[in-house]
């Protein structure tokens, strides 16, 4: 419990700092005052311009980054537990290719489409991610069972096929510099939200996904010891596998709808948390959610300020940070991955 309280405090500090940084600096004390004023009433120390900047521009993006980071990290915990492999990530069963194809169609062919306040990119990326995972599950299912190897192979093949299909649409679609730049940015991860309606929808999706993942902790603990052992404990293997994939798909699809394809968050954060806390998934899930949220808030803040006034896709920074970190861990513990 103390760990969770400490991580919550760290996340709050990171969000306040992220909201204060930008082309127009806003004092952290003023942001705290605005938030207290907005929640409980009273006088705020910031100006009306500061309030507009914080509440209409920065705070939605900061919250979106926290939600994406939490969703990817928890999805990483679920898939690493399902496959009993610390190298598994949220995109392991095809969501990356489906989301990429959907976003490509949205950006290049349907730029003016919208659904419930979500633009074509977010809507089609979400649908593409969901449909890809459903198709992978269906392709891998044989004789009423879904072998792990089948899921991995079907996910790899379908993701590769769908990712390659994006190039086809890039050739047949209108190749404007703006559209291609937007697509490139999305494919490398960029947190983008149109307003509070999107935030509320994604927040509901991520919260439901995290809450639904908690009852799966016991199943993940049993599966980590092997399917035979889990069956001896009375764990329904196929039902558990389907439930884990369903919840992981919901979290991953919600994340890519507003964050694009951000790599390494769902791989590195759960891995580090597992090294620090051990394999108990009931602790791993909430801790990974908070660590992932904090990590992506800080990474997104750096992405939008490091080359200001331009902006880097946050996925580039997470790759620069996560790639070397993962290689270091792999080097230190390489014997654990052999066989």
C-alpha positions in Angstrom: 0.0 0.0 0.0 2.8 2.4 0.8 4.3 1.7 -2.6 1.1 2.6 -4.3 0.7 5.8 -2.3 4.3 6.8 -3.2 3.8 6.1 -6.9 0.5 8.0 -6.9 2.3 11.0 -5.4 5.1 10.7 -7.9 2.5 10.6 -10.8 0.8 13.7 -9.4 4.1 15.6 -9.2 5.0 14.5 -12.8 1.6 15.7 -14.1 1.9 19.0 -12.4 5.5 19.5 -13.8 4.3 18.4 -17.3 1.5 21.0 -17.1 3.9 23.7 -16.2 6.3 23.2 -19.1 5.8 24.7 -22.5 6.1 27.7 -24.8 4.3 29.7 -22.0 5.6 28.6 -18.6 3.1 28.2 -15.8 4.2 28.0 -12.2 3.5 24.6 -10.6 2.0 26.3 -7.6 -0.5 28.1 -9.9 -1.5 24.8 -11.5 -2.1 23.2 -8.1 -4.2 26.3 -7.2 -6.2 26.0 -10.4 -6.9 22.4 -9.8 -8.0 23.0 -6.2 -10.2 25.9 -7.4 -11.7 23.7 -10.1 -12.5 20.8 -7.7 -13.4 22.6 -4.4 -14.0 26.2 -5.3 -12.1 29.2 -4.0 -9.7 31.6 -5.6 -7.1 30.5 -8.1 -3.7 32.2 -8.4 -3.4 31.8 -12.2 -4.6 34.2 -14.8 -7.4 33.4 -17.3 -4.8 32.9 -20.0 -3.0 30.4 -17.8 -6.2 28.6 -17.0 -7.0 28.3 -20.7 -3.5 26.9 -21.5 -3.6 24.4 -18.6 -7.2 23.2 -18.9 -7.7 23.3 -22.6 -4.3 22.4 -24.0 -1.8 20.8 -21.5 -3.9 19.0 -19.0 -5.9 16.9 -21.6 -2.6 15.8 -23.2 -1.0 15.0 -19.8 -3.9 12.9 -18.7 -4.0 11.2 -22.1 -0.3 10.4 -21.8 -0.9 8.9 -18.3 -3.8 6.8 -19.5 -1.8 5.5 -22.5 1.2 4.7 -20.3 -1.0 2.9 -17.8 -2.9 0.9 -20.4 0.2 -0.3 -22.3 1.9 -1.3 -19.1 -1.0 -3.3 -17.7 -1.5 -4.9 -21.2 2.2 -5.8 -21.1 1.8 -7.5 -17.7 -1.1 -9.5 -19.0 0.6 -10.7 -22.2 3.9 -11.4 -20.5 2.0 -13.5 -18.0 -0.1 -15.2 -20.6 2.9 -16.2 -22.8 5.2 -16.7 -19.8 7.8 -14.6 -21.6 9.2 -11.3 -20.4 9.8 -10.2 -24.1 6.1 -10.1 -24.8 4.5 -6.7 -25.3 1.0 -5.4 -26.0 1.5 -5.7 -29.7 2.5 -9.4 -29.7 -0.8 -10.7 -31.2 -1.2 -8.4 -34.2 -2.7 -5.2 -32.8 0.2 -3.1 -34.2 -0.5 -4.0 -37.8 -4.2 -3.6 -37.5 -3.9 -0.2 -35.8 -1.3 0.9 -38.4 -3.6 0.0 -41.3 -6.6 1.6 -39.7 -4.7 4.8 -39.0 -3.3 4.9 -42.5 -6.8 4.6 -44.0 -8.1 7.3 -41.7 -5.3 9.8 -42.3 -4.9 9.3 -46.1 -8.4 8.4 -47.3 -11.0 9.5 -44.7 -9.5 12.7 -43.1 -12.9 14.3 -42.4 -14.6 11.2 -40.9 -15.5 11.4 -37.2 -17.4 9.2 -34.7 -18.6 10.3 -31.3 -16.0 13.1 -31.2 -13.1 10.8 -32.3 -11.4 11.5 -35.6 -10.9 8.9 -38.4 -7.3 8.1 -37.1 -8.4 7.3 -33.6 -11.6 5.5 -34.6 -10.0 3.3 -37.3 -6.9 2.6 -35.3 -9.0 1.3 -32.5 -11.2 -0.8 -34.8 -8.2 -2.1 -36.7 -6.4 -3.1 -33.4 -9.5 -4.9 -32.1 -10.3 -6.7 -35.3 -6.7 -7.8 -35.8 -6.6 -9.5 -32.3 -10.0 -11.1 -32.9 -8.7 -12.5 -36.2 -5.5 -13.8 -34.6 -7.4 -15.5 -31.9 -9.7 -17.1 -34.5 -6.8 -18.2 -36.7 -4.9 -19.7 -33.8 -7.9 -21.7 -32.4 -7.8 -25.4 -33.3 -10.1 -28.1 -31.9 -11.5 -25.9 -29.2 -8.0 -24.9 -27.9 -5.8 -21.9 -28.6 -2.1 -23.0 -28.4 0.4 -20.3 -27.3 2.6 -21.0 -30.3 -0.3 -20.6 -32.7 -1.2 -17.2 -31.2 2.4 -16.0 -31.5 2.8 -17.2 -35.1 -0.6 -15.9 -36.2 0.0 -12.6 -34.5 3.4 -12.2 -36.2 2.2 -13.1 -39.7 -1.0 -11.0 -39.6 0.8 -8.0 -38.1 3.5 -8.2 -40.8 0.9 -8.4 -43.5 -1.2 -5.5 -42.2 1.8 -3.3 -41.6 3.0 -3.9 -45.1 -0.5 -3.0 -46.4 0.0 0.5 -45.1 2.6 1.1 -47.8 -0.1 0.2 -50.4 -2.4 2.8 -49.1 0.4 5.3 -49.0 0.8 4.9 -52.7 -2.8 5.0 -53.8 -3.8 7.7 -51.3 -3.3 11.4 -51.7 0.3 11.9 -50.8 0.3 15.4 -49.4 3.2 16.5 -47.2 0.8 17.2 -44.3 -0.9 13.7 -44.4 2.4 11.8 -44.8 3.9 13.8 -41.9 0.9 13.1 -39.7 1.1 9.4 -40.6 4.8 9.2 -39.9 4.3 10.9 -36.5 1.4 8.6 -35.6 3.3 5.4 -36.6 6.1 6.5 -34.2 3.8 7.3 -31.4 2.3 10.7 -30.6 -0.2 11.6 -27.9 -3.1 13.5 -29.5 -6.5 14.3 -28.1 -9.2 16.7 -29.4 -10.8 17.5 -26.0 -12.2 16.3 -22.8 -14.9 14.1 -24.4 -12.1 11.9 -25.8 -10.3 11.9 -22.5 -13.4 10.7 -20.6 -14.1 7.9 -23.2 -10.5 6.6 -23.1 -10.4 7.0 -19.3 -13.5 4.8 -18.9 -12.0 2.2 -21.3 -8.7 2.1 -19.5 -10.3 2.1 -16.0 -12.6 -0.8 -17.0 -9.6 -2.7 -18.5 -7.4 -2.3 -15.3 -10.3 -3.2 -13.0 -11.1 -6.3 -15.1 -7.4 -7.3 -15.1 -7.2 -7.5 -11.3 -9.4 -10.7 -11.0 -7.2 -12.3 -13.6 -4.1 -12.0 -11.3 -4.7 -15.4 -9.7 -5.0 -17.0 -13.2 -1.8 -15.4 -14.3 0.0 -16.6 -11.2 -1.1 -20.1 -11.9 -0.3 -19.9 -15.6 3.2 -18.7 -14.8 3.9 -22.1 -13.2 2.7 -24.0 -16.3 -0.7 -25.0 -17.8 -0.7 -28.4 -16.2 -0.2 -27.0 -12.7 -2.9 -24.4 -13.4 -5.4 -27.1 -14.5 -4.6 -29.0 -11.3 -5.7 -25.9 -9.4 -9.0 -25.8 -11.2 -8.1 -22.9 -13.5 -10.1 -23.0 -16.8 -7.2 -22.6 -19.2 -9.1 -21.7 -22.4 -11.5 -19.3 -20.6 -8.6 -17.6 -18.8 -6.7 -17.2 -22.0 -9.7 -15.7 -23.8 -10.3 -13.3 -20.9 -6.7 -12.2 -20.7 -6.6 -11.5 -24.5 -10.0 -9.7 -24.3 -8.8 -7.3 -21.5 -5.4 -6.9 -23.0 -7.0 -6.1 -26.4 -9.3 -3.5 -24.8 -6.3 -1.7 -23.1 -4.1 -1.9 -26.1 -6.7 -0.6 -28.5 -7.7 2.2 -26.2 -4.0 3.2 -26.0 -3.3 3.3 -29.7 -6.5 5.2 -30.4 -5.0 8.3 -28.8 -1.3 7.5 -28.6 -0.4 5.9 -31.8 2.2 3.1 -31.8 4.3 3.8 -28.8 6.9 1.1 -28.3 8.8 -0.3 -25.3 6.4 1.1 -22.6 4.5 -2.2 -22.4 7.7 -4.1 -22.5 10.1 -2.3 -20.2 7.9 -1.0 -17.5 6.3 -4.4 -16.5 9.7 -6.0 -16.8 11.3 -3.6 -14.4 8.4 -3.9 -12.0 8.6 -7.7 -12.1 12.3 -7.5 -11.2 11.6 -5.2 -8.3 8.4 -6.8 -6.9 8.5 -10.4 -8.1 6.0 -12.4 -10.1 2.8 -11.7 -8.0 0.4 -10.2 -10.5 -2.0 -8.7 -8.0 0.9 -6.3 -7.1 2.3 -6.0 -10.5 -0.8 -4.7 -12.2 -1.5 -1.5 -10.2 2.3 -0.8 -9.7 2.9 -1.2 -13.5 -0.1 1.0 -14.3 1.3 3.9 -12.1 4.9 3.4 -13.3 3.8 3.3 -16.9 1.6 6.4 -16.5 4.5 8.4 -14.8 7.0 7.2 -17.4 5.0 8.3 -20.4 4.0 11.6 -18.9 7.6 12.5 -18.4 8.6 11.1 -21.9 5.8 13.0 -23.6 6.9 16.2 -21.8 10.4 15.7 -23.0 9.2 14.9 -26.6 7.3 18.2 -26.9 10.0 20.4 -25.4 13.4 18.9 -26.4 13.4 20.5 -29.9 10.8 23.2 -29.3 9.0 24.7 -31.1 9.0 21.5 -33.1 7.9 18.2 -31.5 9.3 14.7 -31.5 7.1 11.6 -31.7 7.1 10.3 -28.1 7.7 6.8 -29.5 11.1 7.8 -30.6 12.1 8.8 -27.1 10.6 5.7 -25.5 12.7 3.6 -28.0 15.8 5.6 -27.2 15.2 4.9 -23.5 13.6 1.5 -23.6 15.9 -0.1 -26.2 19.2 0.3 -24.3 17.5 -0.5 -21.0 16.1 -3.7 -22.4 19.4 -4.7 -24.0 21.1 -4.1 -20.6 18.6 -6.3 -18.8 18.9 -9.0 -21.5 22.7 -8.9 -21.2 22.6 -9.2 -17.4 20.0 -12.0 -17.3 20.6 -13.7 -20.6 20.8 -17.1 -19.1 17.1 -16.8 -18.0 16.0 -16.5 -21.6 17.9 -19.4 -23.0 15.5 -22.2 -24.0 
